[in-house]
Amino acid sequence: MSGTVYLVGAGPGDPRLLTLRGAEVLRQADVVVYDRLAPTALLDLAPVRAERIDAGKASGRCPVGQEDINHLLVDRARAGKIVVRLKGGDPFVFGRGGEEASALAEAGIPFEVVPGVTSVVAAPAYAGIPLTHRGLGTSFAVVTASLAGGASNDLRRMATAVDTLVVLMAAGRLADVCRSLVHAGRSPQEPAAVVSWATTSSQQSVISTLADLPDAAAAANIGPPATLVVGPVVTLAHQIGWFEPEAGEPQVEAVR
């Protein structure tokens, strides 16, 4: 008898931002297959007996390829296991959740998608930047700076189509991204911010202009994971920025 796979969004970094449904299925898990950006504290929600498999991907490190992950989910479910695939942010927002869901569907494995709080909204919110604000921004778009294999994304199509632009995975090529946006038509003096390790005790926010942001971020030693926000709404961060990082990682109640 087949088990079930749950594709769970772990949220942007603070383990307390996991949804109630995500916590519920973690407490039932026989197997947890987790990503690099999934908060490690969430692993404590799973029963002690649960198998924990690190499937994290990082620059220069890929212990488990995507096809191997797909096979792993199918195999464990066919063994009758309750499998939680724990993914940073939301499974369907640049998280390859769609690929995994397709593999499960083709294999006839029951699955459920548990949405998560994505850094698309969480990173700006924790930096005091609303993506929309009356009089400043009535539209926003989300793009990624990196494509499959590490290739750069062509941002010209979306650069000037919206008031607020959110660029994920931008830290490694911030200068190129900002330069591309200026060449595509956004003002070099437009407000811009980069937020790294959003919602965690390591969060850093740098606010500048689109032209000056790369140098300011480099001076602050901003590294991945980081989210770039461009648009007039960034000016609100000075007024409504509210988050003060605290030392130590927040914990969640474990199940034994």
C-alpha positions in Angstrom: 0.0 0.0 0.0 1.4 3.4 -1.0 2.3 6.1 1.5 1.8 9.8 0.9 4.2 12.6 0.1 3.7 16.1 1.5 5.5 18.9 -0.3 5.9 21.3 2.6 7.0 24.9 2.5 9.2 25.5 5.5 9.0 29.3 5.3 11.7 32.0 4.9 14.0 31.1 7.8 12.3 31.6 11.2 10.9 28.2 12.1 7.9 29.8 13.8 6.6 30.9 10.4 5.8 27.3 9.4 2.1 26.8 8.8 0.0 24.8 11.2 -0.6 22.2 8.5 3.1 21.9 7.9 3.7 21.2 11.6 0.9 18.7 11.6 2.3 16.6 8.8 5.9 16.8 10.1 4.6 15.3 13.4 3.4 12.3 11.4 6.4 11.8 9.2 8.3 8.5 8.7 10.8 10.3 6.4 11.8 13.9 6.1 13.7 15.0 3.0 14.9 18.5 3.7 16.6 21.3 1.8 19.6 23.5 2.8 17.4 26.6 3.6 14.8 24.7 5.6 15.2 25.7 9.3 16.9 22.8 11.1 14.8 23.4 14.2 11.8 22.0 12.2 13.4 18.6 12.0 12.7 18.3 15.7 9.0 18.3 15.0 9.3 14.9 13.4 9.3 11.8 15.5 12.6 10.6 16.8 12.2 7.4 14.7 11.8 9.3 11.4 14.5 9.0 8.8 16.1 12.4 8.0 17.7 12.9 4.6 19.7 16.0 3.7 19.0 16.9 0.1 20.3 20.4 0.2 21.8 22.2 -2.7 24.5 24.9 -2.4 27.0 26.4 -4.7 29.6 23.8 -5.6 27.7 21.2 -3.5 24.9 18.9 -4.7 24.8 15.7 -2.6 21.5 14.6 -4.2 20.5 15.5 -7.7 16.9 16.4 -8.5 16.2 13.2 -10.4 17.6 11.3 -7.4 15.3 13.3 -5.1 12.3 12.4 -7.2 13.2 8.7 -7.1 13.7 8.9 -3.4 10.3 10.4 -2.7 8.6 7.7 -4.9 10.6 4.8 -3.4 9.9 5.8 0.2 6.2 6.3 -0.6 5.9 3.0 -2.3 7.3 1.4 0.8 4.2 2.8 2.6 6.0 5.7 4.3 4.6 9.1 5.2 7.2 11.3 3.5 7.6 15.1 4.1 9.6 17.0 1.5 10.6 20.0 3.5 11.5 23.0 1.2 12.6 26.5 2.1 10.0 29.1 1.4 7.1 27.8 -0.7 7.4 24.6 -2.8 6.0 26.2 -5.9 8.0 29.5 -5.9 11.3 28.7 -7.5 11.5 25.5 -5.3 11.1 22.8 -8.0 8.0 21.6 -6.2 6.2 21.4 -9.5 8.9 19.0 -10.8 8.5 16.8 -7.8 4.7 16.9 -7.9 4.9 15.8 -11.6 7.2 12.9 -10.8 4.8 11.8 -8.0 1.8 12.1 -10.2 3.4 10.1 -13.0 4.3 7.4 -10.5 0.7 7.3 -9.1 1.8 8.4 -5.6 -0.7 10.4 -3.5 0.7 13.8 -2.5 -0.4 17.1 -1.0 1.2 20.5 -1.4 1.4 22.5 1.8 2.2 26.2 0.9 4.8 28.1 2.8 5.6 31.7 3.6 7.9 32.7 0.8 10.8 35.1 1.1 9.2 37.0 -1.8 6.9 38.7 0.8 8.7 37.9 4.0 12.1 39.5 3.2 10.6 42.9 2.3 8.1 42.7 5.2 10.9 42.1 7.7 12.8 45.0 6.3 9.9 47.3 6.6 9.1 47.3 2.9 5.4 46.7 1.8 5.4 45.4 -1.8 2.3 47.5 -2.5 1.4 50.8 -0.9 -1.2 53.4 -2.0 0.5 56.2 -3.9 3.9 54.4 -4.2 3.3 50.9 -5.7 0.2 49.2 -7.1 1.9 46.2 -8.8 4.9 43.9 -8.2 6.6 41.1 -10.0 8.9 38.3 -8.9 11.9 37.0 -10.9 15.0 34.9 -10.2 18.5 36.1 -10.9 19.7 32.6 -11.6 18.4 30.0 -14.0 19.1 26.2 -14.3 22.8 25.5 -14.3 23.6 28.9 -12.8 22.9 30.9 -15.9 21.9 34.6 -15.6 18.2 35.5 -16.2 17.4 38.1 -18.8 15.5 40.7 -16.6 14.7 43.2 -19.4 11.2 42.0 -20.0 10.1 42.6 -16.4 12.4 45.5 -15.5 10.0 48.3 -16.1 6.6 46.5 -16.2 5.8 46.9 -12.6 6.2 49.4 -9.7 8.0 47.0 -7.4 10.4 44.3 -8.6 11.6 41.5 -6.4 14.6 39.5 -7.5 15.4 36.3 -5.7 18.9 34.7 -5.5 20.5 38.0 -6.4 23.4 38.1 -3.9 25.9 36.3 -6.1 25.5 38.6 -9.1 24.0 41.8 -7.5 26.2 44.2 -9.5 25.2 42.6 -12.8 21.5 42.5 -11.8 21.4 46.2 -10.8 23.3 47.2 -13.9 20.9 45.2 -16.1 17.9 46.9 -14.6 19.4 50.3 -15.2 20.2 49.4 -18.8 16.6 48.2 -19.2 15.2 51.5 -18.1 14.9 51.8 -14.3 16.5 54.9 -12.9 19.9 54.5 -11.3 18.6 56.7 -8.5 15.6 54.5 -7.7 15.4 53.2 -4.1 16.6 49.6 -3.8 17.3 47.2 -0.9 18.9 43.8 -0.4 17.9 41.6 2.5 19.9 38.6 3.5 18.9 35.7 5.8 15.5 37.3 6.2 13.5 36.6 9.4 16.5 35.1 11.1 19.0 36.3 13.8 21.4 36.8 10.9 19.2 39.2 8.9 20.9 42.1 7.3 19.3 44.9 5.2 21.1 47.4 3.1 19.1 50.3 1.5 20.5 52.5 -1.2 19.9 53.5 -4.8 20.0 51.0 -7.6 23.3 52.3 -8.8 25.0 52.4 -5.4 23.5 49.2 -3.9 26.2 46.7 -5.0 29.0 48.7 -3.4 26.9 49.2 -0.2 26.1 45.5 0.0 29.7 44.5 -0.6 30.8 46.9 2.2 28.2 45.2 4.5 29.4 41.7 3.5 26.0 40.7 2.2 25.9 37.1 1.0 23.4 34.5 -0.1 20.6 33.9 0.5 19.4 37.4 -0.3 16.4 39.1 -1.9 16.6 42.3 -3.9 13.7 44.8 -3.8 13.5 47.7 -6.2 10.9 50.5 -6.3 9.5 53.6 -4.5 8.1 51.4 -1.6 11.7 50.9 -0.4 11.6 54.4 1.0 9.2 53.3 3.6 11.8 51.1 5.3 13.2 54.1 7.2 9.8 54.8 8.7 8.3 51.4 9.3 11.3 49.1 9.6 10.4 47.0 12.7 12.4 43.9 12.9 15.4 43.6 15.3 17.3 40.4 14.9 17.9 38.5 18.2 20.8 36.2 19.0 20.1 32.5 18.8 17.7 30.5 16.6 14.1 30.4 17.7 13.0 26.9 18.6 9.8 24.9 18.1 8.3 22.3 20.3 9.6 18.8 19.5 7.6 15.6 19.5 9.0 12.5 21.1 
